[in-house]
Every structure is written in structure tokens, then in C-alpha cells.
């Protein structure tokens, strides 16, 4: 009885002190945070391109479909590994984001070139 009581008290206090959701238990997910930060940056660039006229609505739509593809892939990877990304998954997502980023640059600069030289 003397050894069971402290263990029971510790177990009760331990469950009360735990956060209510899993995301609060593991806020430090550097791979996920990096991928999400890059996706947010790409979305900002697409929105900025549309606002400044460097991207048409159709071009922005095509680029956003690429972004949605990356987000779906990330969601599948997170579900597969309990909310975390492996190094290989992060590398693949980064490669896809690099491709998307080059597409944004290419499209914006192509439009600027044609606007300037084809008046």
C-alpha cells in the first residue's frame, strides 16, 4: 500500500498536467515548419504577382494547383508518420517547392518581358 499510493498520485498528476491536444505536446517540428513556411511564402508571391499584374488569374490558378499538390503530399506524409516528416520526405517536398518557385519566377519574368517588348 505504501508503494502503490505514490505511484497512483503521480499517475493522476501526470495526466492532469498533459496538454489536451497532440499539437501542443510537440510544437517543435522543424521539418514541417520549414515546408509550411515555404508554402506560405509561395502563396504570398502568387498573390503579389496577381495584385501587381505580373501574373494573370489563369497563371495563378495553375501555380496554386501545384501548391495544392505539395500540400496534399505533405498531408499524406504527416498522416503516415504521426505528424512528422522524414528527411527524405522533406527533401522531396523541398524539390517540388523549388520547382514551383522557379515556375513563379519564370512566369512573372515572361510576362514582364512580353509586356515590355511587345507593346
N, C-alpha and C positions, 0 to 999 in steps of 0.2 A: 504494500500500500504506500509506503514511503517513497518508493521509486516511481510508481505509476502516477501519482499526483503531479509532480513537477513536469513530467512528460505531457500529461493532458493539458496542463495550464499553458505550456509552451506551444502546443499544437493549436489551442484556441487563439492565443495571442498572435500566432503566426498567420492564421487565416484571416484575422481581422485586419492585420497590417498590410496584406497584399492588395494591390490595386484591383479595381473592378474589371478592367479590360486588358487584353493582351498587349495592345499597342503602348499602353502606359508602362507596362513591365519592361519593354525593350525599345526605348525611344532612340537608341543609338544604333542605326542601321546604315552605315556609311555607303554601302553599295547602292542600296535602294534610294537613299537621299541624293546621291550623285546622279543617278539615272533620272529621277523625278525633277531635279533641278535643271538638268539639261533639257528635258521635255518642256518644262515651263519656259525656259529661255527661247526654245524654238517656237513655241506658241506666241510668245511676245514678239519675236521677229516677224512671224507671219502677219500678225495683227498690225504691226507697224508698217509692213510693206503694203498692206491694203489701204491703210489710212493715208499714206503718203503717195499712193498711186503707182508704186513700183511693182505691185502685184495686182492682177485682176482677180475678180471673185472666183473665176474658174481655176486659175492657177493656185489660189489659196486653198480651194477645196481639194485639189489634187495633193497638195503638200500636207494638208490636215489628214487626209486618208492615210498617208504614210505614217504620220504621227500616231494615229489610232491603231495602226498595225503594231507599232512598237509598244504601245500601252497594253494591247491585248496580250502580246507575247510576255510582257513583264508580269501581268496578272496571272498568266498560266504558270510562269516560273515561281512566283511567290506562293501560289497555292500548292505547288509541288514540294516546296521546301519550308513550309511553316512560316511564311512571311519574310524569308531571307533569300538573297541571290547568291549563287556560287560565283566564283571568279570567272569561270568560263561563260556563264550566262551574262555577267556584267560585260565581258569583252564583246560578246555577240551584240548586245543591246547598244554598246558604245559604237560599234562598227556601223550598225543601222542608223544611229543618230548622226554619225559623221556623214553618211551618205545623204541623209535628209538635209543636213546643214549645207552641204555642197549644192544640193538641189535648190535651196532657197537662194544662195548666192548666185548661182548660175541664172536662175530665172529673173532675179532682180536686175542683174547686170545686163542680161539680154534685153530686157525691156528698156533700160536706160539707153543702151546703145541704139536700139531701133528708134526710140523717141528722138534721140539727138541727130542721127544721121539720115533718117527717113521722114523728114518733115514735109 
